[in-house]
Amino acid sequence: MGQTDSQFKAFIRFILDDMKELREETDEDKRAEKIDRIVDNLQKTLED
C-alpha cells in the first residue's frame, strides 16, 4: 500500500524541519550526530 499525497507531504515536512535544524547547528559533533540520525531515518524508510 502506497502513501497518499498528504502523507508524503508530511514526511517531506519532517525532513525539511530536520534539515533547517541542522543548518542552525554550530557544534560540529552535534551536527554530525544529526546528519547520522537523518540518514538512518531515511534508510529505514527505504527499507520498510
Phi and psi restraints in degrees (range 20) as a CNS / XPLOR table:
assign (resid 1 and name C) (resid 2 and name N)
       (resid 2 and name CA) (resid 2 and name C) 1.0 -88.6 20.0 2
assign (resid 2 and name N) (resid 2 and name CA)
       (resid 2 and name C) (resid 3 and name N) 1.0 174.7 20.0 2
assign (resid 2 and name C) (resid 3 and name N)
       (resid 3 and name CA) (resid 3 and name C) 1.0 -86.0 20.0 2
assign (resid 3 and name N) (resid 3 and name CA)
       (resid 3 and name C) (resid 4 and name N) 1.0 152.0 20.0 2
assign (resid 3 and name C) (resid 4 and name N)
       (resid 4 and name CA) (resid 4 and name C) 1.0 -80.7 20.0 2
assign (resid 4 and name N) (resid 4 and name CA)
       (resid 4 and name C) (resid 5 and name N) 1.0 165.6 20.0 2
assign (resid 4 and name C) (resid 5 and name N)
       (resid 5 and name CA) (resid 5 and name C) 1.0 -57.4 20.0 2
assign (resid 5 and name N) (resid 5 and name CA)
       (resid 5 and name C) (resid 6 and name N) 1.0 -40.2 20.0 2
assign (resid 5 and name C) (resid 6 and name N)
       (resid 6 and name CA) (resid 6 and name C) 1.0 -63.9 20.0 2
assign (resid 6 and name N) (resid 6 and name CA)
       (resid 6 and name C) (resid 7 and name N) 1.0 -42.4 20.0 2
assign (resid 6 and name C) (resid 7 and name N)
       (resid 7 and name CA) (resid 7 and name C) 1.0 -66.2 20.0 2
assign (resid 7 and name N) (resid 7 and name CA)
       (resid 7 and name C) (resid 8 and name N) 1.0 -40.6 20.0 2
assign (resid 7 and name C) (resid 8 and name N)
       (resid 8 and name CA) (resid 8 and name C) 1.0 -64.0 20.0 2
assign (resid 8 and name N) (resid 8 and name CA)
       (resid 8 and name C) (resid 9 and name N) 1.0 -42.9 20.0 2
assign (resid 8 and name C) (resid 9 and name N)
       (resid 9 and name CA) (resid 9 and name C) 1.0 -62.6 20.0 2
assign (resid 9 and name N) (resid 9 and name CA)
       (resid 9 and name C) (resid 10 and name N) 1.0 -38.3 20.0 2
assign (resid 9 and name C) (resid 10 and name N)
       (resid 10 and name CA) (resid 10 and name C) 1.0 -63.4 20.0 2
assign (resid 10 and name N) (resid 10 and name CA)
       (resid 10 and name C) (resid 11 and name N) 1.0 -41.8 20.0 2
assign (resid 10 and name C) (resid 11 and name N)
       (resid 11 and name CA) (resid 11 and name C) 1.0 -60.7 20.0 2
assign (resid 11 and name N) (resid 11 and name CA)
       (resid 11 and name C) (resid 12 and name N) 1.0 -44.5 20.0 2
assign (resid 11 and name C) (resid 12 and name N)
       (resid 12 and name CA) (resid 12 and name C) 1.0 -63.2 20.0 2
assign (resid 12 and name N) (resid 12 and name CA)
       (resid 12 and name C) (resid 13 and name N) 1.0 -38.0 20.0 2
assign (resid 12 and name C) (resid 13 and name N)
       (resid 13 and name CA) (resid 13 and name C) 1.0 -61.6 20.0 2
assign (resid 13 and name N) (resid 13 and name CA)
       (resid 13 and name C) (resid 14 and name N) 1.0 -40.7 20.0 2
assign (resid 13 and name C) (resid 14 and name N)
       (resid 14 and name CA) (resid 14 and name C) 1.0 -62.4 20.0 2
assign (resid 14 and name N) (resid 14 and name CA)
       (resid 14 and name C) (resid 15 and name N) 1.0 -44.5 20.0 2
assign (resid 14 and name C) (resid 15 and name N)
       (resid 15 and name CA) (resid 15 and name C) 1.0 -64.7 20.0 2
assign (resid 15 and name N) (resid 15 and name CA)
       (resid 15 and name C) (resid 16 and name N) 1.0 -44.2 20.0 2
assign (resid 15 and name C) (resid 16 and name N)
       (resid 16 and name CA) (resid 16 and name C) 1.0 -60.7 20.0 2
assign (resid 16 and name N) (resid 16 and name CA)
       (resid 16 and name C) (resid 17 and name N) 1.0 -42.3 20.0 2
assign (resid 16 and name C) (resid 17 and name N)
       (resid 17 and name CA) (resid 17 and name C) 1.0 -62.1 20.0 2
assign (resid 17 and name N) (resid 17 and name CA)
       (resid 17 and name C) (resid 18 and name N) 1.0 -44.4 20.0 2
assign (resid 17 and name C) (resid 18 and name N)
       (resid 18 and name CA) (resid 18 and name C) 1.0 -61.3 20.0 2
assign (resid 18 and name N) (resid 18 and name CA)
       (resid 18 and name C) (resid 19 and name N) 1.0 -41.0 20.0 2
assign (resid 18 and name C) (resid 19 and name N)
       (resid 19 and name CA) (resid 19 and name C) 1.0 -67.7 20.0 2
assign (resid 19 and name N) (resid 19 and name CA)
       (resid 19 and name C) (resid 20 and name N) 1.0 -38.6 20.0 2
assign (resid 19 and name C) (resid 20 and name N)
       (resid 20 and name CA) (resid 20 and name C) 1.0 -64.7 20.0 2
assign (resid 20 and name N) (resid 20 and name CA)
       (resid 20 and name C) (resid 21 and name N) 1.0 -41.7 20.0 2
assign (resid 20 and name C) (resid 21 and name N)
       (resid 21 and name CA) (resid 21 and name C) 1.0 -62.4 20.0 2
assign (resid 21 and name N) (resid 21 and name CA)
       (resid 21 and name C) (resid 22 and name N) 1.0 -41.4 20.0 2
assign (resid 21 and name C) (resid 22 and name N)
       (resid 22 and name CA) (resid 22 and name C) 1.0 -62.5 20.0 2
assign (resid 22 and name N) (resid 22 and name CA)
       (resid 22 and name C) (resid 23 and name N) 1.0 -41.1 20.0 2
assign (resid 22 and name C) (resid 23 and name N)
       (resid 23 and name CA) (resid 23 and name C) 1.0 -60.7 20.0 2
assign (resid 23 and name N) (resid 23 and name CA)
       (resid 23 and name C) (resid 24 and name N) 1.0 -31.8 20.0 2
assign (resid 23 and name C) (resid 24 and name N)
       (resid 24 and name CA) (resid 24 and name C) 1.0 -85.4 20.0 2
assign (resid 24 and name N) (resid 24 and name CA)
       (resid 24 and name C) (resid 25 and name N) 1.0 -12.7 20.0 2
assign (resid 24 and name C) (resid 25 and name N)
       (resid 25 and name CA) (resid 25 and name C) 1.0 -73.3 20.0 2
assign (resid 25 and name N) (resid 25 and name CA)
       (resid 25 and name C) (resid 26 and name N) 1.0 127.1 20.0 2
assign (resid 25 and name C) (resid 26 and name N)
       (resid 26 and name CA) (resid 26 and name C) 1.0 -100.9 20.0 2
assign (resid 26 and name N) (resid 26 and name CA)
       (resid 26 and name C) (resid 27 and name N) 1.0 -25.1 20.0 2
assign (resid 26 and name C) (resid 27 and name N)
       (resid 27 and name CA) (resid 27 and name C) 1.0 -76.9 20.0 2
assign (resid 27 and name N) (resid 27 and name CA)
       (resid 27 and name C) (resid 28 and name N) 1.0 118.4 20.0 2
assign (resid 27 and name C) (resid 28 and name N)
       (resid 28 and name CA) (resid 28 and name C) 1.0 -62.9 20.0 2
assign (resid 28 and name N) (resid 28 and name CA)
       (resid 28 and name C) (resid 29 and name N) 1.0 -35.7 20.0 2
assign (resid 28 and name C) (resid 29 and name N)
       (resid 29 and name CA) (resid 29 and name C) 1.0 -67.1 20.0 2
assign (resid 29 and name N) (resid 29 and name CA)
       (resid 29 and name C) (resid 30 and name N) 1.0 -44.6 20.0 2
assign (resid 29 and name C) (resid 30 and name N)
       (resid 30 and name CA) (resid 30 and name C) 1.0 -64.9 20.0 2
assign (resid 30 and name N) (resid 30 and name CA)
       (resid 30 and name C) (resid 31 and name N) 1.0 -37.8 20.0 2
assign (resid 30 and name C) (resid 31 and name N)
       (resid 31 and name CA) (resid 31 and name C) 1.0 -62.3 20.0 2
assign (resid 31 and name N) (resid 31 and name CA)
       (resid 31 and name C) (resid 32 and name N) 1.0 -44.9 20.0 2
assign (resid 31 and name C) (resid 32 and name N)
       (resid 32 and name CA) (resid 32 and name C) 1.0 -62.7 20.0 2
assign (resid 32 and name N) (resid 32 and name CA)
       (resid 32 and name C) (resid 33 and name N) 1.0 -40.3 20.0 2
assign (resid 32 and name C) (resid 33 and name N)
       (resid 33 and name CA) (resid 33 and name C) 1.0 -62.6 20.0 2
assign (resid 33 and name N) (resid 33 and name CA)
       (resid 33 and name C) (resid 34 and name N) 1.0 -42.6 20.0 2
assign (resid 33 and name C) (resid 34 and name N)
       (resid 34 and name CA) (resid 34 and name C) 1.0 -66.5 20.0 2
assign (resid 34 and name N) (resid 34 and name CA)
       (resid 34 and name C) (resid 35 and name N) 1.0 -39.8 20.0 2
assign (resid 34 and name C) (resid 35 and name N)
       (resid 35 and name CA) (resid 35 and name C) 1.0 -61.3 20.0 2
assign (resid 35 and name N) (resid 35 and name CA)
       (resid 35 and name C) (resid 36 and name N) 1.0 -45.6 20.0 2
assign (resid 35 and name C) (resid 36 and name N)
       (resid 36 and name CA) (resid 36 and name C) 1.0 -59.5 20.0 2
assign (resid 36 and name N) (resid 36 and name CA)
       (resid 36 and name C) (resid 37 and name N) 1.0 -40.7 20.0 2
assign (resid 36 and name C) (resid 37 and name N)
       (resid 37 and name CA) (resid 37 and name C) 1.0 -64.5 20.0 2
assign (resid 37 and name N) (resid 37 and name CA)
       (resid 37 and name C) (resid 38 and name N) 1.0 -44.0 20.0 2
assign (resid 37 and name C) (resid 38 and name N)
       (resid 38 and name CA) (resid 38 and name C) 1.0 -63.0 20.0 2
assign (resid 38 and name N) (resid 38 and name CA)
       (resid 38 and name C) (resid 39 and name N) 1.0 -46.0 20.0 2
assign (resid 38 and name C) (resid 39 and name N)
       (resid 39 and name CA) (resid 39 and name C) 1.0 -61.3 20.0 2
assign (resid 39 and name N) (resid 39 and name CA)
       (resid 39 and name C) (resid 40 and name N) 1.0 -44.5 20.0 2
assign (resid 39 and name C) (resid 40 and name N)
       (resid 40 and name CA) (resid 40 and name C) 1.0 -61.0 20.0 2
assign (resid 40 and name N) (resid 40 and name CA)
       (resid 40 and name C) (resid 41 and name N) 1.0 -43.9 20.0 2
assign (resid 40 and name C) (resid 41 and name N)
       (resid 41 and name CA) (resid 41 and name C) 1.0 -63.6 20.0 2
assign (resid 41 and name N) (resid 41 and name CA)
       (resid 41 and name C) (resid 42 and name N) 1.0 -41.5 20.0 2
assign (resid 41 and name C) (resid 42 and name N)
       (resid 42 and name CA) (resid 42 and name C) 1.0 -65.2 20.0 2
assign (resid 42 and name N) (resid 42 and name CA)
       (resid 42 and name C) (resid 43 and name N) 1.0 -40.8 20.0 2
assign (resid 42 and name C) (resid 43 and name N)
       (resid 43 and name CA) (resid 43 and name C) 1.0 -63.3 20.0 2
assign (resid 43 and name N) (resid 43 and name CA)
       (resid 43 and name C) (resid 44 and name N) 1.0 -43.1 20.0 2
assign (resid 43 and name C) (resid 44 and name N)
       (resid 44 and name CA) (resid 44 and name C) 1.0 -62.9 20.0 2
assign (resid 44 and name N) (resid 44 and name CA)
       (resid 44 and name C) (resid 45 and name N) 1.0 -37.2 20.0 2
assign (resid 44 and name C) (resid 45 and name N)
       (resid 45 and name CA) (resid 45 and name C) 1.0 -64.0 20.0 2
assign (resid 45 and name N) (resid 45 and name CA)
       (resid 45 and name C) (resid 46 and name N) 1.0 -41.3 20.0 2
assign (resid 45 and name C) (resid 46 and name N)
       (resid 46 and name CA) (resid 46 and name C) 1.0 -65.3 20.0 2
assign (resid 46 and name N) (resid 46 and name CA)
       (resid 46 and name C) (resid 47 and name N) 1.0 -32.1 20.0 2
assign (resid 46 and name C) (resid 47 and name N)
       (resid 47 and name CA) (resid 47 and name C) 1.0 -81.3 20.0 2
assign (resid 47 and name N) (resid 47 and name CA)
       (resid 47 and name C) (resid 48 and name N) 1.0 -17.9 20.0 2
